[in-house]
Amino acid sequence: MRPGTGCPASYLFSKTETIPTGDVLLHPRKMRIEQFNPEPICLIPYRKLDNDNVVRDHEYPVFECRASGLPEGIEAIVCTSDLQGVHSSPASKQNILSGVHVASSLRQYFELHEYANPQKTLAVLAGDFYTELNLGGRGGFGYADEVWQAFASAFGHVVGVAGNHDDFRLTLRDGYPNLHLLHDEDRRSCGLKIDGIGGIIGHSTKLPMRHSEAAFTAMFHRQFGAQLDILVMHDNPERFDPFFSGLSQLAVGTSSPPVIIFGHRKLREPLRELENGVQLLSVNERVVILTRVSSSSKDLD
């Protein structure tokens, strides 16, 4: 892990009045991202097989946001997805899934810079953490347990969804009671009302974790009407025009709209806000950390 370009006062969203937060055990006011720093605070190295079938070195950027409505018991929310690379472990000289390295690197960063209490941090995982360790091919389908368990070891709370490349063993949660895999009406709180939709829109008979557009849209409408703070999805809601048009036009009533955290397809701009107030946070091949809007900026020396 190496320093990024720091945290200058350059934001895509301007600061607004901080919303008072509630107790961690209660459902507080809706969360909203108020500020986004477009300069990464650090970079985490990994290797992956690129589209031209050449293995290259890359770096995951780590960005910082400020959010209102975080519960008192949560100091930070770490969001990421699509960490489909490898890292060579210095100890064993063998490849490990890059998500395992990202989890341990973030924990070290938090402790070294007194960034936030890891035990009061929620990790939100939006799917696709499996890749072939020998980088022999792109995609594939396999167990992502190690990555989820690494985040559960590093941070106090972990929620998220499966990607279309992820499988899990029945022992995923053994020894990790703070880990919750979400999918359609399986909510966990952590002081925030959160739910998830795993997989992608596609031919369900072809590969696992595919849903028809009708089934996917029905799941989404159920979740959207559930007064969520955060909806975690693997698929990019902008990928299908009819679905996205419906999302853009949905009325949110008098309640605050949710933040939708998703992966699968990378967007150039990580954060977008729709006219109806829904915020879309793209975390494909990047890490985005949300902290309280009133927190002071923590630069990386």
C-alpha positions in Angstrom: 0.0 0.0 0.0 1.3 3.4 -0.9 0.1 7.0 -0.3 -2.4 8.5 -2.6 -2.6 12.2 -3.4 -4.0 13.1 0.0 -7.3 14.7 0.9 -7.5 18.3 -0.5 -10.7 20.3 0.0 -12.0 19.3 -3.5 -15.4 17.7 -3.3 -18.2 16.9 -5.7 -20.8 17.6 -3.1 -20.8 20.6 -0.8 -21.2 20.3 3.0 -24.7 20.6 4.4 -25.9 20.7 8.0 -25.0 17.5 9.8 -28.0 15.3 10.7 -27.9 14.1 14.3 -27.3 10.4 14.6 -29.2 7.8 16.7 -28.1 4.9 18.9 -26.4 2.0 17.2 -29.2 -0.3 18.2 -31.9 1.9 16.8 -32.9 2.8 13.3 -31.7 6.5 12.8 -32.4 9.1 10.2 -31.6 8.3 6.6 -28.0 8.3 5.6 -26.8 10.6 2.8 -23.4 11.1 1.3 -22.6 14.9 1.5 -19.0 15.1 0.3 -16.8 13.0 -2.0 -13.1 13.4 -2.3 -12.0 12.6 -5.9 -8.4 12.1 -4.9 -7.4 8.7 -3.4 -6.0 8.7 0.1 -4.0 5.6 -0.6 -3.4 2.9 -3.3 -3.3 -0.9 -2.7 -1.3 -3.0 -5.2 -2.5 -6.2 -6.9 -2.2 -8.2 -10.2 -4.8 -9.3 -12.6 -5.4 -10.8 -16.0 -6.4 -7.9 -18.3 -8.8 -8.1 -21.3 -5.9 -8.8 -23.7 -4.9 -11.9 -21.6 -1.8 -10.2 -20.2 -1.1 -10.2 -16.5 -0.2 -6.7 -15.2 0.3 -4.9 -12.0 -2.5 -2.5 -10.9 -3.6 -0.5 -7.8 -6.9 -0.2 -6.1 -7.6 3.4 -5.2 -9.1 4.1 -1.8 -11.4 7.1 -1.7 -13.0 9.0 1.2 -16.6 10.4 1.6 -18.4 12.2 4.3 -21.9 11.1 5.2 -24.7 12.3 7.4 -26.9 10.0 9.3 -24.3 7.5 10.5 -25.3 5.9 13.9 -23.2 6.7 16.9 -21.8 3.2 17.1 -20.5 3.3 13.5 -17.4 5.4 12.8 -16.8 4.4 9.2 -18.3 2.3 6.4 -15.9 0.6 4.0 -17.5 -0.2 0.6 -15.9 -2.3 -2.2 -16.5 -4.9 -4.9 -15.0 -6.7 -7.9 -11.6 -7.2 -6.3 -10.8 -9.9 -8.9 -7.0 -10.0 -8.7 -4.2 -11.6 -6.6 -1.5 -10.5 -4.3 1.7 -12.4 -3.6 1.9 -13.1 0.1 5.5 -12.2 1.4 5.1 -15.0 4.0 4.2 -17.9 1.8 5.4 -16.5 -1.6 2.0 -17.8 -2.9 -0.8 -15.9 -4.5 -3.8 -14.9 -2.3 -7.1 -13.3 -3.4 -6.5 -9.6 -3.6 -9.6 -8.9 -1.4 -7.8 -10.6 1.5 -4.9 -8.2 1.1 -7.2 -5.2 0.8 -8.9 -6.1 4.1 -5.6 -6.4 6.0 -4.2 -3.3 4.4 -7.2 -1.2 5.3 -7.1 -2.5 8.9 -3.4 -1.5 9.0 -4.2 1.9 7.6 -7.0 2.5 10.2 -4.6 1.6 13.0 -1.5 3.4 11.8 -3.3 6.7 11.1 -5.9 6.4 13.9 -8.5 6.7 11.1 -11.4 5.0 12.8 -12.0 2.2 15.3 -12.0 -1.0 13.2 -14.5 -2.7 15.6 -16.9 0.2 14.9 -16.5 -0.1 11.2 -19.1 -1.6 8.8 -17.7 -3.3 5.7 -20.2 -3.4 2.7 -19.2 -5.9 0.1 -21.0 -5.7 -3.3 -19.8 -9.0 -4.8 -17.3 -10.6 -7.1 -14.2 -11.4 -5.0 -13.3 -14.7 -6.6 -10.6 -15.2 -9.3 -8.3 -18.0 -10.3 -5.2 -17.8 -8.2 -2.9 -18.7 -11.1 -4.6 -16.0 -13.2 -5.1 -18.7 -15.9 -8.4 -17.2 -17.1 -10.8 -14.3 -16.6 -14.0 -14.7 -14.8 -14.7 -18.2 -13.5 -16.8 -19.2 -10.6 -15.5 -20.2 -7.2 -15.4 -19.7 -3.4 -15.0 -16.1 -2.1 -15.2 -17.2 1.6 -11.6 -16.1 2.3 -12.2 -12.5 1.3 -15.4 -12.2 3.4 -13.8 -13.8 6.4 -10.8 -11.5 6.0 -13.1 -8.4 6.2 -14.9 -10.0 9.2 -11.6 -10.4 10.9 -10.5 -6.8 10.1 -13.8 -5.0 11.0 -16.6 -5.2 13.5 -19.5 -5.7 11.0 -19.7 -7.1 7.5 -22.7 -7.2 5.2 -23.0 -7.6 1.4 -24.2 -9.7 -1.5 -22.8 -12.4 -3.8 -21.5 -11.5 -7.2 -22.0 -13.6 -10.3 -18.6 -15.1 -9.9 -18.9 -15.9 -6.2 -19.8 -19.2 -4.4 -19.8 -19.8 -0.7 -19.3 -22.8 1.5 -21.9 -23.7 4.2 -19.2 -22.9 6.7 -18.9 -19.3 5.6 -20.1 -17.9 8.9 -18.5 -20.4 11.2 -16.5 -18.3 13.7 -17.7 -15.1 12.1 -21.0 -14.1 13.7 -20.5 -10.5 12.5 -20.8 -11.6 8.8 -24.1 -11.4 7.0 -24.7 -12.4 3.4 -27.8 -10.6 2.1 -30.3 -11.3 -0.6 -33.8 -9.9 -0.9 -35.6 -9.3 2.4 -32.8 -10.6 4.6 -32.1 -7.3 6.5 -29.4 -6.6 9.1 -29.2 -3.3 10.9 -25.9 -2.1 12.6 -28.0 1.0 13.3 -28.8 1.3 9.6 -31.5 -0.5 7.6 -29.6 -2.4 4.9 -30.6 -5.0 2.4 -29.1 -6.5 -0.7 -29.8 -8.1 -4.1 -27.0 -10.5 -5.2 -26.2 -11.6 -8.7 -26.9 -9.9 -12.0 -29.6 -9.7 -14.7 -29.1 -12.5 -17.2 -30.2 -15.9 -18.3 -30.8 -17.8 -15.1 -30.4 -21.2 -16.8 -26.9 -20.4 -18.0 -24.9 -19.8 -14.8 -25.7 -19.3 -11.1 -26.6 -15.9 -9.7 -28.5 -14.7 -12.7 -32.0 -13.3 -12.6 -34.5 -12.4 -15.3 -35.1 -8.7 -15.7 -38.7 -9.1 -14.4 -37.5 -11.0 -11.2 -34.7 -8.5 -10.6 -37.0 -5.5 -11.0 -39.5 -7.1 -8.6 -36.9 -7.6 -6.0 -35.7 -4.1 -6.4 -39.2 -2.6 -6.0 -39.7 -4.6 -2.8 -36.4 -3.3 -1.4 -37.0 0.3 -2.5 -40.3 0.3 -0.7 -38.8 -1.0 2.5 -37.5 2.4 3.7 -33.8 1.3 3.5 -30.8 3.5 4.3 -28.5 1.4 2.1 -29.4 -1.1 -0.7 -26.4 -3.2 -1.7 -26.5 -4.6 -5.3 -23.9 -6.4 -7.4 -25.3 -5.4 -10.7 -25.1 -1.9 -12.0 -28.6 -0.4 -12.1 -27.6 1.7 -15.1 -26.8 -1.3 -17.2 -30.4 -1.9 -18.5 -32.2 1.2 -19.8 -35.8 0.2 -18.9 -34.8 -0.7 -15.3 -32.7 2.4 -14.9 -35.5 4.6 -16.3 -37.9 3.2 -13.8 -35.4 3.8 -11.0 -34.9 7.4 -12.0 -38.7 8.0 -12.1 -39.6 6.3 -8.8 -41.2 8.6 -6.3 -39.6 8.5 -2.9 -42.4 10.2 -1.0 -41.6 12.1 2.1 -38.8 9.8 3.3 -35.2 10.2 2.4 -34.1 8.0 -0.6 -31.5 5.2 -0.1 -27.9 5.1 -1.1 -27.4 2.2 -3.6 -24.0 0.7 -3.4 -23.1 -1.6 -6.4 -20.4 -3.1 -8.5 -20.1 -5.3 -11.7 -19.5 -2.5 -14.2 -17.2 0.4 -13.4 -18.3 4.0 -13.7 -15.8 6.8 -14.3 -17.5 8.9 -11.6 -18.0 6.8 -8.4 -20.9 8.9 -7.1 -24.0 10.1 -8.9 -27.3 11.5 -7.5 -30.6 11.1 -9.4 -33.3 13.8 -9.5 -35.4 11.9 -7.0 -32.5 12.0 -4.5 -31.3 8.4 -4.9 -27.5 8.2 -4.6 -25.6 5.7 -6.7 -22.2 4.7 -5.4 -20.1 2.6 -7.8 -17.4 0.6 -5.9 -16.1 -1.7 -8.7 -12.3 -2.2 -8.4 -12.1 0.6 -5.8 -12.6 1.2 -2.1 -14.8 4.0 -0.8 -14.8 4.8 2.9 -17.7 6.8 4.4 -17.1 8.7 7.6 -19.2 11.2 9.6 -19.6 14.5 7.9 -18.3 16.4 10.9 -15.1 14.3 11.1 -11.8 16.1 10.4 -9.9 15.0 7.3 -7.1 12.5 7.8 -4.3 13.0 5.4 -1.8 10.2 4.6 1.7 11.4 5.4 
